[in-house]
Every structure is written in structure tokens, then in C-alpha cells.
Amino acid sequence: MPVGRASDPQRRNRRGESPAERRGERVRRDGTRTSGRRPGRQASTRSRPRSSTGGAFKLSSTRRAAGLAMLVCVMALSVSVPLRTYLSQRAELAQQDQQQAELTQQVRELEQRKAELSDPAQVEAEARARLGYVRPGETPYIVEVPTEPAAPPPPVAPAEDGVPWYEELWNSVMGKGS
């Protein structure tokens, strides 16, 4: 029977071992440590730098930063629309409150005016002052205060410098002062 991995009964029973545990067994069995490479290959002279970022999902720091930036952008965009709506509604609510206060003040003034006009003496005084009503048997007099007549504007003396009117017109169109 050939000797190998598949024929080793101890190895067949240990399927859940990690590769590191198998390497450790190989070192103990052979007495020498193997590098885990095939015998025909040479080891490269330059060593690959190992990433110290074995963090979440084995991503490099640049990719993690890009992912974080994307996440921040998505969150900002998802918050901006409701925030804009909230701020516009606050401004509209403040405007409505101000309008309500103005209307309440106007209602108070109108109710006060209504109370004043419920008195018949006040109604009569308003009718006499605003509409010029008089009681039967009274003689109305209208006094007009004379106003000073406005002085007529002084007559404009025509410019007599010997230039005909059409030439003066042409000069004014051309922008020449005469």
C-alpha cells in the first residue's frame, strides 16, 4: 500500500484541522521544519510586505476609508431631505403664527369698533361727520376756506440767438450744445 496523505489512517480522521496544525505535525514527524513550498521552487529573495490591516473583511485602509466616506455621504444625503423639510416647515409655522397674531389683533379692533357703533349717539355723530346728514328742520352750512390761487408759471422766453428751430433740433439730436 502506498504511503501518502490519503493512506494515513490518522490523517483521514482529522478533517477539521487547520493548515497551521497540519504544518506543525509535519515538523514534528520529519524533524525538520518545512517552509510549506514545493521542493523544486526557490524562495524569492524579496519578502512581500504583509498588510498589518487584517481588520474587517480583509480590506486595505484605503478601501475602508473609501467605504466610510461612502457611508457618510449616504447618511448625509438621507438626512438632508428631511432636515430641509423640517426647516422649511418651521419657517412656514413661524409665518403662520405671526399672521394669526395680526388677525387676532384685527378681530379685537373690529369688535371694539362694533361696540362703539352699537351706541345710537355714536352712529348719529358718524353719519353727520362722514356723510353730511342733518336732522329734519336743520339747515346745513358748508364753509369753504378760500385757498390762495397758485401763481401761474412764468412764461418761457424763446431763445433768440439767430439759430432756426430745425437747426437747434438737429444739434440737440446730435448732442451738440448750443
Backbone bond lengths (Angstrom), bond angles and torsions (degrees), N, CA, C in turn:
res aa  C-N    CA-C-N  psi(-1)  N-CA   C-N-CA  omega(-1)  CA-C   N-CA-C  phi
1 M - - - 1.439 - - 1.528 107.80 -
2 P 1.365 116.10 133.90 1.457 118.53 -178.37 1.513 111.12 -70.75
3 V 1.290 113.93 147.84 1.460 119.73 -179.55 1.534 107.40 -98.07
4 G 1.314 116.76 124.68 1.460 121.95 179.70 1.509 109.31 -169.59
5 R 1.262 114.60 -167.66 1.458 118.99 -177.68 1.512 111.77 -68.88
6 A 1.301 116.78 -45.54 1.462 119.57 -176.24 1.513 111.68 -68.72
7 S 1.340 116.81 -27.79 1.460 118.18 -177.44 1.522 112.39 -85.93
8 D 1.310 117.82 -13.30 1.458 121.20 -179.72 1.524 108.65 -73.68
9 P 1.342 119.89 113.86 1.463 120.94 -177.19 1.523 112.67 -66.26
10 Q 1.332 117.69 -29.93 1.454 119.30 -179.97 1.525 110.59 -69.66
11 R 1.332 116.74 -36.58 1.458 120.48 -178.82 1.526 111.00 -72.36
12 R 1.311 118.41 -33.94 1.450 120.63 179.99 1.517 111.86 -63.04
13 N 1.302 117.21 -31.98 1.457 121.20 -177.22 1.534 112.44 -79.60
14 R 1.316 118.28 -15.24 1.465 120.49 -175.61 1.539 110.24 -111.03
15 R 1.283 116.87 74.32 1.468 121.39 -178.53 1.533 111.85 -82.62
16 G 1.309 118.95 -26.95 1.459 121.59 -174.36 1.511 114.53 -86.79
17 E 1.351 118.65 9.39 1.453 120.03 -178.23 1.521 110.16 -76.53
18 S 1.293 114.87 149.92 1.458 119.61 176.71 1.525 109.13 -82.61
19 P 1.322 118.34 160.22 1.468 120.51 179.14 1.520 112.68 -60.40
20 A 1.319 117.85 -32.20 1.469 120.07 179.52 1.521 110.39 -65.56
21 E 1.331 117.01 -38.23 1.466 119.51 179.34 1.523 110.28 -67.84
22 R 1.322 117.07 -36.15 1.466 120.15 178.93 1.526 110.42 -67.20
23 R 1.342 117.78 -40.00 1.458 120.44 178.27 1.524 110.69 -62.12
24 G 1.323 115.09 -42.00 1.461 118.21 179.15 1.524 111.51 -60.88
25 E 1.304 116.53 -36.89 1.470 120.38 178.47 1.516 110.31 -67.33
26 R 1.339 116.80 -37.65 1.444 121.21 -179.69 1.524 110.25 -63.70
27 V 1.326 116.42 -40.29 1.468 120.23 179.45 1.516 109.85 -64.66
28 R 1.315 117.38 -41.56 1.465 119.88 -179.48 1.521 111.47 -67.29
29 R 1.309 116.99 -38.50 1.457 121.34 -176.08 1.523 111.48 -71.34
30 D 1.372 116.42 -45.11 1.455 119.59 -175.70 1.523 112.20 -84.28
31 G 1.289 117.07 -25.69 1.448 120.00 -177.25 1.521 111.68 88.01
32 T 1.292 115.72 -10.65 1.462 119.69 176.82 1.513 108.12 -120.15
33 R 1.267 114.17 155.17 1.465 118.29 -179.76 1.519 107.84 -94.68
34 T 1.313 115.62 130.15 1.462 119.56 177.45 1.512 108.48 -100.90
35 S 1.295 113.73 152.48 1.457 117.59 -178.46 1.517 111.12 -86.13
36 G 1.314 117.63 -4.51 1.452 120.08 179.49 1.514 111.12 86.11
37 R 1.347 117.50 10.88 1.457 121.10 -179.49 1.516 108.91 -106.16
38 R 1.271 113.22 161.63 1.460 118.40 177.28 1.523 108.73 -70.87
39 P 1.322 116.85 149.96 1.463 119.50 -174.38 1.521 113.59 -64.88
40 G 1.298 121.31 -27.76 1.447 122.68 -175.70 1.517 113.68 -79.61
41 R 1.279 119.96 -13.22 1.466 121.78 -174.42 1.522 111.05 -94.70
42 Q 1.332 113.67 148.94 1.451 118.87 175.02 1.524 108.65 -97.08
43 A 1.290 114.35 150.41 1.460 118.89 177.67 1.526 108.25 -76.03
44 S 1.314 116.44 137.37 1.467 119.29 179.90 1.522 109.08 -70.35
45 T 1.330 114.28 148.22 1.451 118.66 -176.58 1.522 111.57 -77.33
46 R 1.305 117.49 -28.51 1.468 117.41 178.44 1.516 109.42 -97.10
47 S 1.263 113.78 138.05 1.467 118.46 -179.10 1.517 108.55 -94.01
48 R 1.295 115.93 142.03 1.462 120.99 177.92 1.515 109.31 -77.92
49 P 1.324 115.94 133.04 1.473 116.80 177.10 1.515 109.22 -71.62
50 R 1.270 115.06 129.74 1.452 120.19 179.33 1.504 108.97 -85.75
51 S 1.289 115.16 137.91 1.459 119.80 178.60 1.517 108.46 -73.36
52 S 1.293 114.83 130.91 1.458 118.79 178.72 1.518 110.89 -85.54
53 T 1.336 115.86 8.24 1.466 119.60 -176.34 1.509 110.17 -104.89
54 G 1.222 118.06 59.28 1.453 120.38 177.93 1.503 110.87 -79.85
55 G 1.320 116.80 36.34 1.458 122.70 -174.01 1.512 112.26 -77.25
56 A 1.287 114.67 -145.89 1.452 122.08 -173.01 1.521 110.45 -62.01
57 F 1.293 116.41 127.93 1.469 125.20 175.08 1.523 113.24 58.74
58 K 1.321 119.10 19.38 1.460 124.98 178.10 1.533 111.81 53.67
59 L 1.345 117.60 43.15 1.456 122.78 -179.84 1.520 110.00 -97.91
60 S 1.320 116.15 148.69 1.462 119.64 176.24 1.528 108.68 -73.23
61 S 1.313 114.86 166.49 1.462 118.64 -177.14 1.529 110.93 -66.56
62 T 1.329 117.80 -31.67 1.465 120.67 178.10 1.514 110.57 -66.16
63 R 1.300 116.02 -43.76 1.469 119.21 179.64 1.524 110.93 -67.07
64 R 1.321 116.12 -38.19 1.466 118.28 177.44 1.518 110.79 -64.60
65 A 1.336 117.07 -40.34 1.466 120.69 178.79 1.524 110.37 -64.78
66 A 1.333 116.98 -41.27 1.467 120.46 178.16 1.524 110.40 -64.35
67 G 1.310 116.09 -41.66 1.473 119.56 177.92 1.513 111.66 -63.77
68 L 1.320 116.04 -40.99 1.459 120.17 177.93 1.521 111.18 -64.86
69 A 1.346 116.44 -40.42 1.469 120.20 177.70 1.524 110.55 -63.28
70 M 1.335 116.74 -41.96 1.472 120.52 177.52 1.526 109.86 -61.75
71 L 1.304 116.86 -42.98 1.456 120.51 -179.67 1.525 111.14 -62.78
72 V 1.335 116.88 -42.41 1.466 120.96 178.56 1.525 110.08 -63.99
73 C 1.343 117.33 -42.17 1.468 120.36 178.95 1.517 111.35 -63.00
74 V 1.307 117.10 -44.18 1.468 120.55 179.84 1.528 109.94 -63.11
75 M 1.322 116.67 -42.14 1.469 119.01 179.14 1.523 111.10 -65.62
76 A 1.346 116.80 -40.80 1.470 119.61 178.98 1.511 111.09 -63.43
77 L 1.329 116.79 -42.05 1.464 119.61 179.23 1.530 111.48 -67.62
78 S 1.302 116.92 -36.57 1.461 118.77 -178.90 1.524 111.61 -73.42
79 V 1.333 117.50 -21.63 1.458 120.91 179.08 1.524 111.37 -91.82
80 S 1.342 117.64 -26.19 1.467 120.40 -172.48 1.526 112.96 -65.64
81 V 1.321 118.74 -41.22 1.464 120.10 -177.70 1.531 111.42 -65.66
82 P 1.325 119.40 -49.99 1.468 117.77 177.12 1.531 112.97 -63.09
83 L 1.336 117.14 -33.61 1.463 119.76 178.88 1.522 110.71 -66.37
84 R 1.322 116.97 -42.50 1.461 120.63 178.29 1.524 110.12 -62.85
85 T 1.319 117.03 -42.44 1.460 121.21 178.51 1.526 110.34 -62.54
86 Y 1.322 116.68 -43.35 1.458 121.29 179.95 1.524 111.06 -60.63
87 L 1.346 115.99 -46.51 1.463 119.45 -178.14 1.531 111.75 -66.59
88 S 1.324 117.63 -39.08 1.462 119.10 178.92 1.524 110.93 -68.02
89 Q 1.322 116.66 -36.36 1.462 119.33 177.97 1.527 111.13 -68.84
90 R 1.324 117.16 -34.50 1.471 119.39 176.39 1.518 110.91 -64.14
91 A 1.329 116.87 -42.61 1.465 120.79 179.04 1.525 110.58 -64.39
92 E 1.320 115.69 -41.77 1.468 119.75 179.03 1.525 110.84 -65.77
93 L 1.324 117.20 -38.64 1.460 121.17 178.55 1.531 110.67 -64.66
94 A 1.326 117.06 -41.04 1.472 120.34 178.00 1.530 110.29 -63.22
95 Q 1.323 116.50 -40.60 1.460 120.37 178.69 1.530 110.55 -64.80
96 Q 1.317 117.00 -41.81 1.469 120.91 179.18 1.528 110.83 -65.43
97 D 1.327 117.01 -38.95 1.469 120.03 177.37 1.529 111.25 -62.77
98 Q 1.323 116.29 -42.03 1.459 120.34 178.76 1.532 110.41 -64.42
99 Q 1.327 116.52 -42.64 1.459 120.26 179.08 1.528 110.73 -64.42
100 Q 1.326 116.94 -38.32 1.459 120.61 178.62 1.533 110.44 -64.54
101 A 1.338 117.33 -41.20 1.465 120.60 178.94 1.533 110.41 -63.20
102 E 1.340 117.09 -41.53 1.461 120.36 178.20 1.530 111.08 -63.30
103 L 1.314 116.18 -43.99 1.466 119.80 -179.89 1.529 111.56 -66.15
104 T 1.320 117.55 -36.75 1.460 120.62 177.37 1.528 110.35 -63.61
105 Q 1.339 116.89 -41.91 1.460 120.97 177.35 1.529 110.11 -63.09
106 Q 1.312 117.30 -41.79 1.467 121.31 179.55 1.536 110.95 -63.99
107 V 1.333 116.83 -39.40 1.473 120.40 178.61 1.524 109.73 -63.65
108 R 1.358 117.14 -41.73 1.454 120.13 178.52 1.526 111.51 -60.58
109 E 1.345 116.33 -44.12 1.462 120.07 179.42 1.528 111.41 -63.33
110 L 1.325 116.27 -41.51 1.468 119.56 -179.92 1.533 111.77 -67.55
111 E 1.316 117.49 -36.83 1.471 119.93 177.37 1.523 110.30 -66.97
112 Q 1.332 117.01 -37.14 1.464 120.79 176.85 1.535 109.66 -65.47
113 R 1.311 116.99 -42.58 1.476 120.39 178.10 1.526 110.79 -63.82
114 K 1.322 117.25 -37.79 1.467 121.80 177.99 1.525 110.31 -63.10
115 A 1.341 115.85 -41.28 1.458 120.08 178.77 1.530 110.73 -64.88
116 E 1.325 116.95 -38.92 1.462 120.41 178.01 1.531 110.90 -63.99
117 L 1.309 116.85 -41.09 1.470 120.27 -176.54 1.529 113.09 -79.01
118 S 1.299 117.88 -6.07 1.468 119.25 175.82 1.532 110.96 -75.30
119 D 1.319 117.67 -15.70 1.465 123.06 177.03 1.531 108.12 -83.42
120 P 1.373 118.58 124.37 1.477 120.22 -178.74 1.525 113.12 -63.53
121 A 1.298 119.11 -31.19 1.462 121.16 179.35 1.530 110.49 -65.94
122 Q 1.315 116.19 -38.23 1.471 120.82 178.78 1.530 110.21 -66.81
123 V 1.339 116.40 -40.67 1.465 120.73 178.94 1.524 109.71 -62.50
124 E 1.363 116.80 -43.45 1.461 120.52 179.91 1.534 110.40 -63.26
125 A 1.331 117.78 -41.90 1.459 121.38 -179.69 1.544 110.60 -64.30
126 E 1.319 116.39 -39.37 1.471 120.50 177.95 1.524 110.39 -65.10
127 A 1.352 116.43 -43.55 1.465 120.05 -178.97 1.518 110.78 -63.97
128 R 1.318 118.04 -39.53 1.471 120.95 179.74 1.529 110.67 -68.44
129 A 1.344 117.04 -43.88 1.465 120.53 -174.88 1.532 112.01 -73.79
130 R 1.311 116.45 -48.27 1.463 119.62 -172.54 1.521 113.37 -86.47
131 L 1.335 116.54 -36.95 1.459 118.96 -173.85 1.528 114.04 -104.81
132 G 1.323 116.27 -11.81 1.458 119.79 179.12 1.524 113.22 76.32
133 Y 1.324 118.81 26.40 1.464 121.68 178.98 1.530 110.10 -72.80
134 V 1.342 114.87 151.29 1.467 120.79 174.63 1.518 107.55 -135.08
135 R 1.319 115.85 157.38 1.468 119.66 177.71 1.527 109.09 -78.66
136 P 1.304 114.97 159.22 1.466 117.02 177.88 1.525 110.12 -62.82
137 G 1.312 116.10 133.78 1.447 121.57 179.57 1.515 112.60 96.28
138 E 1.320 119.81 -13.30 1.458 122.40 178.14 1.533 109.33 -87.91
139 T 1.293 114.99 149.03 1.463 119.52 177.68 1.526 108.06 -107.39
140 P 1.306 116.51 119.42 1.477 118.33 179.81 1.526 110.67 -81.93
141 Y 1.276 115.67 140.09 1.458 121.95 175.48 1.529 107.87 -121.79
142 I 1.284 116.01 135.19 1.468 120.93 175.97 1.518 106.64 -117.20
143 V 1.291 115.24 120.29 1.457 120.49 -179.00 1.522 107.84 -102.32
144 E 1.297 114.44 123.02 1.460 118.96 176.92 1.512 108.17 -104.71
145 V 1.283 115.28 128.29 1.448 121.03 179.35 1.524 107.16 -86.22
146 P 1.352 114.98 126.57 1.470 116.08 -179.70 1.532 110.46 -68.18
147 T 1.280 113.38 141.67 1.466 118.73 177.05 1.511 108.27 -108.66
148 E 1.286 116.15 152.09 1.455 119.82 178.71 1.509 108.72 -71.31
149 P 1.311 116.01 132.51 1.458 116.72 179.05 1.520 109.91 -67.13
150 A 1.280 114.46 141.15 1.463 119.37 179.70 1.506 108.71 -72.00
151 A 1.288 115.26 137.17 1.459 120.14 179.93 1.515 108.74 -69.13
152 P 1.314 115.93 133.71 1.460 117.22 178.47 1.528 109.35 -66.01
153 P 1.285 116.15 149.54 1.475 118.34 -179.42 1.523 109.24 -66.34
154 P 1.299 116.43 146.26 1.458 119.14 -179.79 1.532 109.62 -64.10
155 P 1.307 116.15 143.17 1.464 118.55 179.88 1.516 110.73 -66.13
156 V 1.310 113.94 142.60 1.462 120.04 -178.98 1.520 107.32 -85.62
157 A 1.280 114.19 122.20 1.456 118.50 179.55 1.520 108.63 -80.47
158 P 1.311 116.18 130.55 1.467 117.80 178.54 1.523 110.23 -67.57
159 A 1.313 114.43 145.24 1.464 119.79 179.86 1.519 108.20 -77.94
160 E 1.281 115.25 116.72 1.459 121.63 -178.56 1.523 108.79 -109.41
161 D 1.309 117.67 78.44 1.452 118.69 177.23 1.525 110.48 -112.53
162 G 1.326 117.13 15.07 1.448 121.48 175.07 1.518 113.78 85.05
163 V 1.329 118.02 5.38 1.458 120.96 179.90 1.526 107.65 -97.79
164 P 1.337 118.73 130.04 1.457 119.61 178.73 1.525 110.98 -66.86
165 W 1.296 115.60 157.92 1.462 120.99 -174.26 1.510 113.14 -62.72
166 Y 1.318 118.08 -36.64 1.462 120.32 -178.09 1.525 111.28 -69.31
167 E 1.329 116.74 -31.14 1.454 120.08 176.89 1.520 110.45 -72.61
168 E 1.311 115.45 -37.75 1.471 120.21 176.59 1.527 110.28 -64.17
169 L 1.330 116.35 -39.66 1.470 121.23 176.95 1.519 110.48 -63.28
170 W 1.337 115.85 -45.02 1.458 120.12 -179.54 1.527 110.84 -62.89
171 N 1.294 117.12 -40.47 1.468 120.88 178.54 1.516 112.01 -64.95
172 S 1.325 116.00 -37.62 1.476 118.01 178.83 1.522 111.34 -69.90
173 V 1.356 117.11 -33.27 1.462 119.94 177.53 1.515 109.61 -69.50
174 M 1.306 117.78 -40.56 1.459 121.59 -178.11 1.527 112.37 -77.70
175 G 1.301 117.06 -11.36 1.466 120.32 177.41 1.514 112.96 87.95
176 K 1.299 116.69 12.82 1.454 119.18 177.62 1.504 108.86 -87.35
177 G 1.277 117.40 129.31 1.466 121.04 177.81 1.516 109.89 -82.40
178 S 1.305 116.99 138.99 1.465 118.60 179.09 1.486 110.55 -117.13
